[in-house]
Amino acid sequence: MIRFPLRRFAIVTLAFAGLMATILPKPAAAEGTTAISCRASAIRITGAGPLAFLGTIEPVVSNSTGTVCANDFDGFGAPLVLPSALGAIGAVLTLTTYTQTASLHEGGALADGLNVLLTVPGGLPIIGVQELFARVTVTCHIDGTRPAGNRIVGTSTVLGLSINAVPVVVPLLGQGHLDIPLGVGTLHLNEKIRTAPGVTPHVMTQRALWLDAPGLIDVVIAEAVGDYHLP
């Protein structure tokens, strides 16, 4: 396994249904305003019951503290083998960005993955995915007032899903989420979780794939989070 050096030039291009994500040199962190924050995670595994010994594993994450938006990336260009024979991911990328214009603070979080194979024991089927990504963007005015339109926007896509080698059609970008019961758990695809209107901070979590098996394991692949801290 070869992990990309954090501050050396390395480029890996991942194609996601028209989205081209490029792994670039890890930039010096440029932190933004406390009015917005962002975070991106390629995969997070939390074990429970017979798999509790796993604890929580999150090997590829950008802007891990998520307290503000900052320029950061992480990634693997070689297969990322999951612990305890849980499977592997062919390549992963996480990226967070912060930019400031004359009038706006803008933050973004992106998580991508290629060639996912999950082989969780305990009655769950074998899950395969060719490509998936999640993205969240957050915007606010420099003076803290609300911009026109949505302050937080989240999208995700899952392509080439199979369950026990049987293809499954997943809604395309912007066409909603899909929940698939798996007996001992549920596979959530293109899941959007956000705080209720009027609650501060406003938090949006966009997940491309979420395997929720209570008492056994919780796996999230391609998660992007954005927060807006002002009313």
Secondary structure, 3 states (H helix, E strand, C coil): CCECCCCCCCCCEEEECCEEEECCCCCCCCECCCCEEEEEEEEEEEECHHHHHHCEECCCEECCCCCCCECEEEEECCCEECHHHCEEEEEEEEEEEEEECCCEEEEEEEEEEEEEEECCCCCCCCEEEEEEEEEEEEEEECCCCCCCCCCEEEEEEEECEEECCEEECCCCCCCCCEEEECCCCEEEEEEEEECCCCCCCEEEEEEEEEEEECCCEEEEEEEEEEEECCC
